[in-house]
Amino acid sequence: MRWAAILFGRIKADLAVTGDVHTAEDVLKSMMVGAKVAQIASALLHNGMHVLDDILIDLRRWLETHEYQSIKQMQGSMSQRHVAQPAAFERANYMKVLNSFEVTVR
């Protein structure tokens, strides 16, 4: 999702989030950072096809509650391009990457 948020609006390509998408919340986050597609294959494989109905119901409920007419309306709203301080967004992501590395001393 981090790279979708950074790349949204900077390149002329549709973006997809292809990992760790298991719930409606994950789909919404993917769309808000700028993805056009959120791949839920692993959620379907692990939980069965019925999870698709649950995700769609939850998506519709969230859109109604937050007064959105469509996913497209909120797409990219949480991308780097739309935050108040893009530089802070970039620094926070840089720190997250640095903290993800493990240093092994031999």
Contact map, one row per residue, 1 for C-alpha under 8 A:
1111100000000000100000000000110010000000000000000000000000000000000000000000000000000000000000000000000000
1111110000000000000000000000000010000000000000000000000000000000000000000000000000000000000010000000000000
1111111000000000000000000000000000000000000000000000000000000000000000000000000000000000000000000000000000
1111111100000011100000000000010011100000000000000000000000000000000000000000001000000000000000000000000000
1111111100000000000000000000000011000000000000000000000000000000000000000001011110000000000000000000000000
0111111101000000000000000000000000000000000000000000000000000000000000000000001110000000010000000000000000
0011111111100000000000000000000000000000000000000000000000000000000000000000000000000000000000000000000000
0001111111100010000000000000000011100000000000000000000000000000000000000001001110000000000000000000000000
0000001111110000000000000000000000000000000000000000000000000000000000000000000010000000000000000000000000
0000011111110000000000000000000000000000000000000000000000000000000000000000000000000000000000000000000000
0000001111111000000000000000000000000000000000000000000000000000000000000000000000000000000000000000000000
0000000011111100000000000000000000000000000000000000000000000000000000000000000000000000000000000000000000
0000000000111110000000000000000000000000000000000000000000000000000000000000000000000000000000000000000000
0000000000011111000000000000000000110000000000000000000000000000000000000000000000000000000000000000000000
0001000100001111100000000000000001111000000000000000000000000000000000000000000000000000000000000000000000
0001000000000111110000000000010000111110000000000000000000000000000000000000000000000000000000000000000000
1001000000000011111010000000010000101110000000000000000000000000000000000000000000000000000000000000000000
0000000000000001111110000000000000000111000000000000000000000000000000000000000000000000000000000000000000
0000000000000000111110000000000000000010000000000000000000000000000000000000000000000000000000000000000000
0000000000000000011111000100000000000000000000000000000000000000000000000000000000000000000000000000000000
0000000000000000111111100110000000000111011000000000000000000000000000000000000000000000000000000000000000
0000000000000000000111110110000000000001011000000000000000000000000000000000000000000000000000000000000000
0000000000000000000011111110000000000000001000000000001000000000000000000000000000000000000000000000000000
0000000000000000000001111111000000000000000000000000011101100000000000000000000000000000000000000000000000
0000000000000000000000111111100000000000000000000000000000100000000000000000000000000000000000000000000000
0000000000000000000111111111110000000000000000000000000000000000000000000000000000000000000000000000000000
0000000000000000000011111111111000000100000000000000000000000000000000000000000000000000000000000000000000
0000000000000000000000011111111100000000000000000000000000100000000000000000000000000000000000000000000000
1000000000000000000000001111111110000000000000000000000000000000000000000000000000000000000000000000000000
1001000000000001100000000111111111101100000000000000000000000000000000000000000000000000000000000000000000
0000000000000000000000000011111111111100000000000000000000000000000000100111000000000000000000000000000000
0000000000000000000000000001111111100000000000000000000000000000000000000111111000000000000000000000000000
1101100100000000000000000000111111100000000000000000000000000000000000000011111100000000000000000000000000
0001100100000010000000000000011111110000000000000000000000000000000000000011111000000000000000000000000000
0001000100000111100000000000011111111100000000000000000000000000000000000011000000000000000000000000000000
0000000000000111000000000000001001111100000000000000000000000000000000000010000000000000000000000000000000
0000000000000011100000000000011000111110000000000000000000000000000000000000000000000000000000000000000000
0000000000000001110010000010011000111111000000000000000000000000000000000000000000000000000000000000000000
0000000000000001111010000000000000001111100000000000000000000000000000000000000000000000000000000000000000
0000000000000000010011000000000000000111111100000000000000000000000000000000000000000000000000000000000000
0000000000000000000000000000000000000011111110000000000000000000000000000000000000000000000000000000000000
0000000000000000000011000000000000000001111111000000000000000000000000000000000000000000000000000000000000
0000000000000000000011100000000000000001111111110010000000000000000000000000000000000000000000000000000000
0000000000000000000000000000000000000001111111111111000000000000000000000000000000000000000000000000000000
0000000000000000000000000000000000000000111111111000000000000000000000000000000000000000000000000000000000
0000000000000000000000000000000000000000011111110000000000000000000000000000000000000000000000000000000000
0000000000000000000000000000000000000000001111111110000000000000000000000000000000000000000000000000000000
0000000000000000000000000000000000000000001111111110000000000000000000000000000000000000000000000000000000
0000000000000000000000000000000000000000000110111111100000000000000000000000000000000000000000000000000000
0000000000000000000000000000000000000000000100111111110000000000000000000000000000000000000000000000000000
0000000000000000000000000000000000000000001100111111111000000000000000000000000000000000000000000000000000
0000000000000000000000000000000000000000000100001111111100000000000000000000000000000000000000000000000000
0000000000000000000000000000000000000000000000001111111110000000000000000000000000000000000000000000000000
0000000000000000000000010000000000000000000000000111111111000000000000000000000000000000000000000000000000
0000000000000000000000110000000000000000000000000011111111100000000000000000000000000000000000000000000000
0000000000000000000000010000000000000000000000000001111111110000000000000000000000000000000000000000000000
0000000000000000000000000000000000000000000000000000111111111000000000000000000000000000000000000000000000
0000000000000000000000010000000000000000000000000000011111111100000000000000000000000000000000000000000000
0000000000000000000000011001000000000000000000000000001111111110000000000000000000000000000000000000000000
0000000000000000000000000000000000000000000000000000000111111111000000000000000000000000000000000000000000
0000000000000000000000000000000000000000000000000000000011111111100000000000000000000000000000000000000000
0000000000000000000000000000000000000000000000000000000001111111110000000000000000000000000000000000000000
0000000000000000000000000000000000000000000000000000000000111111111111100000000000000000000000000000000000
0000000000000000000000000000000000000000000000000000000000011111111110000000000000000000000000000000000000
0000000000000000000000000000000000000000000000000000000000001111111100000000000000000000000000000000000000
0000000000000000000000000000000000000000000000000000000000000111111100000000000000000000000000000000000000
0000000000000000000000000000000000000000000000000000000000000011111110000000000000000000000000000000000000
0000000000000000000000000000000000000000000000000000000000000011111111101100000000000000000000000000000000
0000000000000000000000000000000000000000000000000000000000000011001111101000000000000000000000000000000000
0000000000000000000000000000000000000000000000000000000000000010000111111100000000000000000000000000000000
0000000000000000000000000000001000000000000000000000000000000010000111111110000000000000000000000000000000
0000000000000000000000000000000000000000000000000000000000000000000001111110000000000000000000000000000000
0000000000000000000000000000000000000000000000000000000000000000000111111110000000000000000000000000000000
0000000000000000000000000000001100000000000000000000000000000000000101111111100000000000000000000000000000
0000000000000000000000000000001111110000000000000000000000000000000000111111110000000000000000000000000000
0000100100000000000000000000001111100000000000000000000000000000000000000111111001000000000000000000000000
0000000000000000000000000000000111000000000000000000000000000000000000000111111001100000000000000000000000
0000100000000000000000000000000111000000000000000000000000000000000000000011111111100000000000000000000000
0001110100000000000000000000000111000000000000000000000000000000000000000001111111100000000000000000000000
0000110100000000000000000000000010000000000000000000000000000000000000000000011111100100110000000000000000
0000110110000000000000000000000000000000000000000000000000000000000000000000011111100100000000000000000000
0000000000000000000000000000000000000000000000000000000000000000000000000001111111110100000000000000000000
0000000000000000000000000000000000000000000000000000000000000000000000000000111111111100100000000000000000
0000000000000000000000000000000000000000000000000000000000000000000000000000000001111100000000000000000000
0000000000000000000000000000000000000000000000000000000000000000000000000000000000111111100000000000000000
0000000000000000000000000000000000000000000000000000000000000000000000000000000111111111110000000000000000
0000000000000000000000000000000000000000000000000000000000000000000000000000000000001111111000000000000000
0000000000000000000000000000000000000000000000000000000000000000000000000000000000001111111100000000000000
0000000000000000000000000000000000000000000000000000000000000000000000000000000100101111111110000000000000
0000010000000000000000000000000000000000000000000000000000000000000000000000000100000111111111000000000000
0000000000000000000000000000000000000000000000000000000000000000000000000000000000000011111111100000000000
0000000000000000000000000000000000000000000000000000000000000000000000000000000000000001111111110000000000
0100000000000000000000000000000000000000000000000000000000000000000000000000000000000000111111111000000000
0000000000000000000000000000000000000000000000000000000000000000000000000000000000000000011111111100000000
0000000000000000000000000000000000000000000000000000000000000000000000000000000000000000001111111110000000
0000000000000000000000000000000000000000000000000000000000000000000000000000000000000000000111111111000000
0000000000000000000000000000000000000000000000000000000000000000000000000000000000000000000011111111100000
0000000000000000000000000000000000000000000000000000000000000000000000000000000000000000000001111111100000
0000000000000000000000000000000000000000000000000000000000000000000000000000000000000000000000111111110000
0000000000000000000000000000000000000000000000000000000000000000000000000000000000000000000000011111110000
0000000000000000000000000000000000000000000000000000000000000000000000000000000000000000000000001111111000
0000000000000000000000000000000000000000000000000000000000000000000000000000000000000000000000000011111100
0000000000000000000000000000000000000000000000000000000000000000000000000000000000000000000000000000111110
0000000000000000000000000000000000000000000000000000000000000000000000000000000000000000000000000000011111
0000000000000000000000000000000000000000000000000000000000000000000000000000000000000000000000000000001111
0000000000000000000000000000000000000000000000000000000000000000000000000000000000000000000000000000000111
